[in-house]
């Protein structure tokens, strides 16, 4: 049943109810007039509803669907060259998409799918090159995919520390890379720098202290061997 027919029936029923109400209160003539007019009121209501629907369909165009933007974020140079555009649905969408990529990449890493996680982190840093966390995670995943070889993530480590010189994971990875490359003096300096940013009683601080002590021992051996 169409909406216009429903409205006509409702109007007709309301007219009958009004006629009965008037009759019960002694207003017989008014009640009789409303009873006679009830079919006309229903018909007019249906016609008005049909005309309204027709006019609305011809005068109001359908809104186009909102299309999500998947374009990467602009480079810092482009951002500085022109005023920032006001926030819109399309400009907000990329950050939402990046958050989705990040969650998926973290799950891939937990599931030990390191190569897939690496590729997804690469997409994140391409879209958001100022994300120090993503650069460090990219280096970590790349090294894990290469059987622990941090050299494959060396560039990503440097990028993380360029964005944030005190990035904790970036410093940890950099110290580990220096240790892997047997640059023990440099590794010890970075472990010491990282230690200054950690709560003294934390489990991370304990691990870094142990790494620092071992690195200094290796540095001493290396110096004695020369």
Rosetta silent file (secondary structure, phi, psi, omega in degrees, C-alpha in Angstrom):
SEQUENCE: XXXXXXXXXXXXXXXXXXXXXXXXXXXXXXXXXXXXXXXXXXXXXXXXXXXXXXXXXXXXXXXXXXXXXXXXXXXXXXXXXXXXXXXXXXXXXXXXXXXXXXXXXXXXXXXXXXXXXXXXXXXXXXXXXXXXXXXXXXXXXXXXXXXXXXXXXXXXXXXXXXXXXXXXXXXXXXXXXXXXXXXXXXXXXXXXXXXXXXXXXXXXXXXXXXXXXXXXXXXXXXXXXX
SCORE:     score description
SCORE:     0.000 S_00000001
   1 L     0.000  134.570 -177.424    0.000    0.000    0.000 S_00000001
   2 L   -75.375  161.193  179.512    1.362    3.423   -0.968 S_00000001
   3 H   -64.636  -32.434  179.832    1.982    6.177    1.552 S_00000001
   4 H   -66.358  -38.016  177.819   -0.692    8.369   -0.113 S_00000001
   5 H   -66.768  -40.046  178.017   -3.332    5.676    0.426 S_00000001
   6 H   -60.599  -45.435  179.883   -2.315    5.285    4.055 S_00000001
   7 H   -63.311  -38.195  179.493   -2.648    9.041    4.601 S_00000001
   8 H   -63.362  -43.258  179.451   -6.079    9.039    2.887 S_00000001
   9 H   -63.822  -42.905  179.422   -7.335    6.252    5.157 S_00000001
  10 H   -61.992  -42.933 -179.820   -5.996    8.003    8.258 S_00000001
  11 H   -65.383  -39.998  178.934   -7.685   11.282    7.230 S_00000001
  12 H   -63.823  -44.294  179.970  -10.972    9.495    6.525 S_00000001
  13 H   -64.708  -39.012  179.176  -10.882    7.713    9.891 S_00000001
  14 H   -64.949  -36.989  178.760  -10.061   10.955   11.687 S_00000001
  15 H   -65.432  -42.359  178.183  -13.040   12.658   10.004 S_00000001
  16 H   -63.009  -41.770  178.958  -15.382    9.870   11.117 S_00000001
  17 H   -63.866  -39.675  178.766  -14.047   10.072   14.661 S_00000001
  18 H   -64.897  -38.837  179.001  -14.545   13.846   14.650 S_00000001
  19 H   -64.679  -42.987  178.751  -18.128   13.454   13.432 S_00000001
  20 H   -63.578  -39.480 -178.649  -18.924   10.969   16.180 S_00000001
  21 H   -64.943  -41.819  179.202  -17.361   13.239   18.800 S_00000001
  22 H   -66.001  -38.786 -179.369  -19.443   16.221   17.656 S_00000001
  23 H   -65.597  -39.171  179.975  -22.623   14.147   17.631 S_00000001
  24 H   -64.046  -23.422 -178.447  -22.030   12.923   21.184 S_00000001
  25 L  -101.299   18.626  173.327  -21.858   16.542   22.344 S_00000001
  26 L    82.822    2.823 -178.522  -25.150   17.522   20.767 S_00000001
  27 L   -95.871   68.118 -171.599  -23.655   19.239   17.750 S_00000001
  28 H   -63.758  -42.540 -176.945  -25.617   17.055   15.354 S_00000001
  29 H   -64.516  -44.516  179.727  -25.524   19.384   12.342 S_00000001
  30 H   -66.062  -38.836  179.681  -21.753   19.864   12.494 S_00000001
  31 H   -64.913  -41.336  179.418  -21.244   16.164   13.035 S_00000001
  32 H   -64.802  -39.435  179.828  -23.400   15.267   10.048 S_00000001
  33 H   -63.711  -41.084  179.647  -21.539   17.765    7.845 S_00000001
  34 H   -68.650  -35.118  177.871  -18.179   16.291    8.829 S_00000001
  35 H   -63.667  -43.396  179.214  -19.468   12.768    8.205 S_00000001
  36 H   -65.110  -35.965 -175.811  -20.564   13.702    4.691 S_00000001
  37 H   -81.728   -9.845 -174.602  -17.246   15.418    3.990 S_00000001
  38 H   -55.058  -46.339  179.290  -15.079   12.507    5.260 S_00000001
  39 H   -63.056  -36.743  179.501  -14.599   10.829    1.823 S_00000001
  40 H   -65.536  -41.699  179.530  -13.715   14.161    0.238 S_00000001
  41 H   -61.620  -42.858  178.758  -11.145   14.887    2.959 S_00000001
  42 H   -61.654  -44.088 -179.109   -9.531   11.466    2.395 S_00000001
  43 H   -64.298  -42.932  179.497   -9.358   11.982   -1.360 S_00000001
  44 H   -63.965  -38.583  179.034   -7.860   15.460   -1.026 S_00000001
  45 H   -63.092  -43.126  178.279   -5.258   14.181    1.430 S_00000001
  46 H   -62.304  -44.212 -179.664   -4.196   11.444   -1.008 S_00000001
  47 H   -63.149  -41.766  179.729   -3.943   13.917   -3.894 S_00000001
  48 H   -64.090  -38.866  179.615   -1.880   16.356   -1.858 S_00000001
  49 H   -65.216  -41.593  179.691    0.511   13.593   -0.812 S_00000001
  50 H   -64.671  -43.254  178.986    1.013   12.444   -4.413 S_00000001
  51 H   -62.982  -39.585 -179.812    1.665   16.000   -5.644 S_00000001
  52 H   -63.972  -43.749 -179.420    4.186   16.633   -2.852 S_00000001
  53 H   -64.820  -40.166 -179.604    6.131   13.472   -3.654 S_00000001
  54 H   -65.271  -44.049  179.882    6.194   14.303   -7.381 S_00000001
  55 H   -64.248  -38.310 -178.102    7.413   17.863   -6.815 S_00000001
  56 H   -68.066  -38.278 -178.500   10.135   16.722   -4.431 S_00000001
  57 H   -68.739  -29.113 -178.476   11.471   14.099   -6.824 S_00000001
  58 H   -90.061  -24.135 -174.895   11.779   16.630   -9.679 S_00000001
  59 H   -98.758  -20.144 -176.654   13.110   19.609   -7.713 S_00000001
  60 L  -114.752  107.494 -179.748   15.627   17.972   -5.356 S_00000001
  61 L   -69.415  151.579  178.515   18.539   16.144   -7.038 S_00000001
  62 L   -68.885  140.253  178.605   19.956   13.087   -5.284 S_00000001
  63 L   -71.863  137.870  179.247   23.120   13.759   -3.260 S_00000001
  64 L   -69.994  151.264  178.842   26.213   12.112   -4.742 S_00000001
  65 L   -66.042  147.037  178.122   27.799    9.342   -2.639 S_00000001
  66 L   -77.456  120.747 -178.194   30.683   10.376   -0.422 S_00000001
  67 L  -100.675  125.583 -179.686   33.870    8.964   -1.932 S_00000001
  68 L   -73.245  137.832  178.344   36.726    8.295    0.492 S_00000001
  69 L   -83.974  135.417  175.834   40.048    9.818   -0.487 S_00000001
  70 L  -117.354   15.032  179.961   43.005    7.452   -0.639 S_00000001
  71 L   -70.469  142.285  178.210   45.583   10.015   -1.748 S_00000001
  72 L   -65.903  158.066  179.438   48.765   10.084    0.345 S_00000001
  73 L   -64.540  147.450 -179.998   49.362   12.945    2.741 S_00000001
  74 L   -67.085  154.609  177.795   51.164   15.963    1.218 S_00000001
  75 L   -69.168  159.983  177.499   54.867   16.376    1.780 S_00000001
  76 H   -56.645  -34.761 -179.138   56.056   18.892    4.427 S_00000001
  77 H   -65.244  -43.002 -179.954   57.223   21.206    1.625 S_00000001
  78 H   -66.364  -37.035  179.940   53.779   21.262    0.014 S_00000001
  79 H   -64.156  -38.840 -178.287   52.115   21.823    3.384 S_00000001
  80 H   -76.914  -19.439 -173.440   54.311   24.854    4.085 S_00000001
  81 H   -81.430  -18.672 -177.389   53.798   26.306    0.626 S_00000001
  82 L  -145.198  156.849 -179.160   50.045   26.911    0.917 S_00000001
  83 L   -62.609  149.545  178.782   47.434   27.454    3.632 S_00000001
  84 L   -68.910  137.459  178.006   45.900   24.343    5.147 S_00000001
  85 L   -76.104  150.333  177.521   42.518   23.421    3.692 S_00000001
  86 L   -62.272  150.481 -177.716   39.566   23.180    6.069 S_00000001
  87 L   -66.462  131.473  176.460   38.874   19.711    7.416 S_00000001
  88 L  -133.000  174.163  179.187   36.461   17.706    5.283 S_00000001
  89 H   -60.460  -38.258 -177.529   35.395   14.076    5.150 S_00000001
  90 H   -72.995  -29.635 -179.863   37.906   13.417    2.353 S_00000001
  91 H   -81.728  -22.763  178.558   40.800   15.063    4.217 S_00000001
  92 H   -82.231  -30.960 -173.342   40.060   13.185    7.437 S_00000001
  93 H   -56.397  -42.208 -178.898   39.730    9.804    5.763 S_00000001
  94 H   -56.290  -41.500  179.680   43.459    9.211    5.083 S_00000001
  95 H   -65.232  -35.626  176.221   44.336    9.345    8.810 S_00000001
  96 H   -64.931  -41.616  179.738   41.525    6.899    9.533 S_00000001
  97 H   -66.019  -39.635  178.536   42.859    4.608    6.823 S_00000001
  98 H   -63.083  -41.622  177.304   46.401    4.873    8.192 S_00000001
  99 H   -60.346  -38.401  178.237   45.153    3.894   11.654 S_00000001
 100 H   -65.611  -43.327  177.003   43.499    0.844   10.081 S_00000001
 101 H   -60.293  -41.975 -177.226   46.744   -0.080    8.306 S_00000001
 102 H   -62.722  -45.134  179.404   48.669    0.318   11.561 S_00000001
 103 H   -62.172  -41.253  179.208   46.344   -2.019   13.474 S_00000001
 104 H   -65.602  -41.125  179.943   46.564   -4.596   10.699 S_00000001
 105 H   -64.527  -40.397  178.451   50.367   -4.335   10.565 S_00000001
 106 H   -63.096  -39.554  178.189   50.650   -4.799   14.330 S_00000001
 107 H   -66.981  -40.337  177.310   48.489   -7.917   14.120 S_00000001
 108 H   -61.212  -38.461  179.840   50.615   -9.264   11.250 S_00000001
 109 H   -68.425  -40.188  177.664   53.734   -8.715   13.329 S_00000001
 110 H   -64.566  -32.429  179.105   52.210  -10.512   16.321 S_00000001
 111 L   -85.069    5.159  178.031   51.326  -13.384   13.996 S_00000001
 112 L    66.237   26.994  171.661   54.939  -13.393   12.747 S_00000001
 113 L   -94.304   70.665 -167.968   53.998  -12.420    9.194 S_00000001
 114 H   -67.880  -37.853 -178.989   56.922  -10.015    9.141 S_00000001
 115 H   -65.507  -41.023  178.394   57.228   -9.479    5.392 S_00000001
 116 H   -67.393  -39.406  177.159   53.547   -8.532    5.097 S_00000001
 117 H   -63.137  -42.435  177.651   53.854   -6.246    8.131 S_00000001
 118 H   -57.311  -46.922 -178.106   56.942   -4.618    6.569 S_00000001
 119 H   -63.575  -36.071 -179.700   55.073   -3.920    3.341 S_00000001
 120 H   -72.923  -38.460  175.326   52.155   -2.387    5.218 S_00000001
 121 H   -64.500  -32.311  176.922   54.443   -0.166    7.309 S_00000001
 122 H   -63.726  -38.550  176.159   56.044    0.949    4.039 S_00000001
 123 H   -64.422  -37.655 -178.292   52.615    2.111    2.875 S_00000001
 124 H   -65.912  -47.011 -177.924   52.133    3.998    6.136 S_00000001
 125 H   -69.996  -27.036  175.591   55.412    5.921    5.924 S_00000001
 126 H   -67.332  -36.895  179.805   54.747    6.690    2.256 S_00000001
 127 H   -82.823  -27.867 -176.844   51.426    8.251    3.245 S_00000001
 128 L  -138.399   77.825 -174.338   52.729    9.841    6.467 S_00000001
 129 L   -67.437  -10.560  178.005   56.492   10.462    6.255 S_00000001
 130 L   -94.990   15.664 -177.443   56.519   12.360    9.558 S_00000001
 131 L   -94.841   97.361 -177.532   55.423    9.320   11.580 S_00000001
 132 H   -63.958  -38.407  179.184   58.431    8.309   13.699 S_00000001
 133 H   -59.519  -44.209 -177.993   56.606    5.317   15.180 S_00000001
 134 H   -66.243  -37.886  177.802   55.878    3.917   11.725 S_00000001
 135 H   -63.766  -43.435  179.190   59.505    4.342   10.598 S_00000001
 136 H   -65.729  -40.800  178.847   60.745    2.473   13.690 S_00000001
 137 H   -66.847  -35.407  176.413   58.140   -0.251   13.224 S_00000001
 138 H   -61.996  -45.893  179.455   59.125   -0.542    9.557 S_00000001
 139 H   -61.645  -42.201 -179.427   62.774   -1.050   10.546 S_00000001
 140 H   -63.459  -48.407 -178.559   61.787   -3.640   13.159 S_00000001
 141 H   -66.113  -39.123  179.196   59.536   -5.602   10.779 S_00000001
 142 H   -63.232  -42.380  178.598   62.096   -5.442    7.958 S_00000001
 143 H   -64.886  -42.125  179.304   64.818   -6.807   10.244 S_00000001
 144 H   -63.382  -37.683  178.184   62.533   -9.574   11.502 S_00000001
 145 H   -69.442  -19.604 -179.800   61.696  -10.526    7.897 S_00000001
 146 L  -106.413   32.052  177.498   65.458  -10.714    7.207 S_00000001
 147 L    59.240   37.595  173.833   66.219  -13.077   10.124 S_00000001
 148 L    87.375    7.824 -179.671   67.170  -10.273   12.480 S_00000001
 149 L   -81.526  103.787 -176.882   69.500   -8.364   10.150 S_00000001
 150 H   -71.240  -13.967 -178.765   69.019   -4.728   11.208 S_00000001
 151 H   -63.734  -29.847 -179.727   71.030   -3.457    8.252 S_00000001
 152 H   -69.564  -19.564  178.661   68.003   -3.842    5.984 S_00000001
 153 H  -107.115   13.143 -174.684   66.156   -1.343    8.185 S_00000001
 154 H   -58.492  -42.937 -178.809   69.043    1.078    8.672 S_00000001
 155 H   -65.021  -40.154  179.034   67.472    3.815    6.544 S_00000001
 156 H   -65.462  -36.616  176.883   64.146    3.514    8.358 S_00000001
 157 H   -62.074  -45.603  179.686   65.927    3.793   11.723 S_00000001
 158 H   -62.730  -39.259  179.508   67.633    6.994   10.589 S_00000001
 159 H   -65.123  -39.676  177.739   64.333    8.427    9.355 S_00000001
 160 H   -60.483  -42.183 -178.273   62.667    7.697   12.714 S_00000001
 161 H   -77.730  -22.579  172.324   65.442    9.533   14.540 S_00000001
 162 H   -68.032  -40.062  178.312   65.346   12.429   12.088 S_00000001
 163 H   -69.913  -44.585 -178.689   61.679   12.917   12.946 S_00000001
 164 L  -139.661   98.773 -176.690   62.237   12.416   16.690 S_00000001
 165 L   -59.432  -20.376 -179.555   65.885   12.321   17.877 S_00000001
 166 L  -109.086   22.424  179.423   64.771   10.870   21.231 S_00000001
 167 L   -64.760  122.043 -170.505   62.422    8.232   19.871 S_00000001
 168 H   -63.137  -48.176 -179.701   62.854    5.321   22.265 S_00000001
 169 H   -67.781  -36.166  176.809   62.380    2.470   19.823 S_00000001
 170 H   -61.046  -43.612  178.128   64.484    4.287   17.245 S_00000001
 171 H   -64.984  -40.910 -179.759   67.335    4.634   19.733 S_00000001
 172 H   -61.672  -45.519 -179.950   67.012    0.991   20.781 S_00000001
 173 H   -67.263  -37.638  179.505   67.184   -0.182   17.169 S_00000001
 174 H   -65.360  -43.321  177.818   70.086    2.154   16.393 S_00000001
 175 H   -63.117  -40.296  179.463   72.090    0.877   19.354 S_00000001
 176 H   -65.849  -37.750  177.388   71.325   -2.696   18.320 S_00000001
 177 H   -64.695  -44.722  178.437   72.437   -1.955   14.758 S_00000001
 178 H   -61.704  -38.070  177.531   75.718   -0.445   15.983 S_00000001
 179 H   -65.243  -42.920  178.547   76.217   -3.519   18.158 S_00000001
 180 H   -61.365  -37.106 -179.170   75.548   -5.810   15.187 S_00000001
 181 L   -84.701    4.916  178.181   78.106   -3.843   13.149 S_00000001
 182 L    63.085   28.792  172.266   80.605   -4.145   16.037 S_00000001
 183 L   -95.288   74.408 -168.281   80.749   -0.388   16.538 S_00000001
 184 H   -67.719  -36.754  179.632   80.739   -0.918   20.273 S_00000001
 185 H   -62.949  -45.382  178.233   81.750    2.574   21.333 S_00000001
 186 H   -65.177  -40.520  178.679   78.914    4.137   19.356 S_00000001
 187 H   -61.237  -42.917 -179.724   76.484    1.474   20.602 S_00000001
 188 H   -62.518  -41.238  179.020   77.426    2.192   24.214 S_00000001
 189 H   -61.283  -40.463 -178.062   76.839    5.920   23.723 S_00000001
 190 H   -72.563  -38.897  175.660   73.365    5.279   22.295 S_00000001
 191 H   -59.608  -41.876  179.371   72.451    2.807   25.062 S_00000001
 192 H   -63.661  -41.536  178.398   73.487    5.456   27.573 S_00000001
 193 H   -64.107  -42.694  178.308   71.409    8.088   25.802 S_00000001
 194 H   -63.485  -40.528 -178.278   68.398    5.766   25.724 S_00000001
 195 H   -59.996  -33.585 -178.484   68.830    4.974   29.408 S_00000001
 196 L   -68.259  -14.978 -179.379   68.505    8.672   30.291 S_00000001
 197 L  -102.981    3.208 -177.321   64.957    8.657   28.877 S_00000001
 198 L  -108.262  145.781  173.318   63.731    5.570   30.754 S_00000001
 199 L   -58.731  130.526 -172.979   62.325    5.340   34.304 S_00000001
 200 L   -55.986  -33.434 -175.538   65.230    4.026   36.415 S_00000001
 201 L   -95.858    6.304 -176.592   63.257    1.153   37.941 S_00000001
 202 L   -76.571  159.489  178.256   61.531    0.006   34.741 S_00000001
 203 H   -66.164  -33.793  177.227   62.124   -3.385   33.131 S_00000001
 204 H   -63.389  -41.772  179.423   63.313   -1.615   29.971 S_00000001
 205 H   -62.314  -37.615  178.689   65.933    0.279   31.966 S_00000001
 206 H   -63.235  -44.299  179.624   67.154   -3.010   33.429 S_00000001
 207 H   -64.084  -43.624 -179.296   67.568   -4.534   29.958 S_00000001
 208 H   -64.945  -38.819  176.211   69.326   -1.441   28.629 S_00000001
 209 H   -59.648  -42.097  178.380   71.695   -1.422   31.614 S_00000001
 210 H   -65.590  -42.803  177.716   72.595   -5.042   30.857 S_00000001
 211 H   -62.860  -39.270 -179.981   73.095   -4.230   27.173 S_00000001
 212 H   -64.111  -44.526  179.513   75.229   -1.241   28.101 S_00000001
 213 H   -62.552  -43.520  179.985   77.441   -3.298   30.396 S_00000001
 214 H   -66.068  -39.770 -179.886   77.905   -5.995   27.732 S_00000001
 215 H   -65.661  -40.114  178.332   78.617   -3.405   25.028 S_00000001
 216 H   -65.786  -36.438  177.674   81.239   -1.702   27.181 S_00000001
 217 H   -64.328  -43.676  179.089   82.876   -5.070   27.833 S_00000001
 218 H   -65.855  -36.461  178.290   83.011   -5.765   24.107 S_00000001
 219 H   -64.533  -39.355  179.352   84.346   -2.256   23.451 S_00000001
 220 H   -65.788  -40.707  178.081   87.135   -2.859   25.968 S_00000001
 221 H   -65.217  -40.024 -179.387   88.032   -6.149   24.300 S_00000001
 222 H   -65.026  -39.112  179.377   87.994   -4.523   20.910 S_00000001
 223 H   -68.321  -37.322 -179.630   90.276   -1.756   22.151 S_00000001
 224 H   -69.843  -28.703 -178.142   92.680   -4.219   23.728 S_00000001
 225 H   -76.864  -15.729 -178.439   92.877   -6.221   20.525 S_00000001
 226 L   -79.798    0.000    0.000   94.067   -3.256   18.508 S_00000001
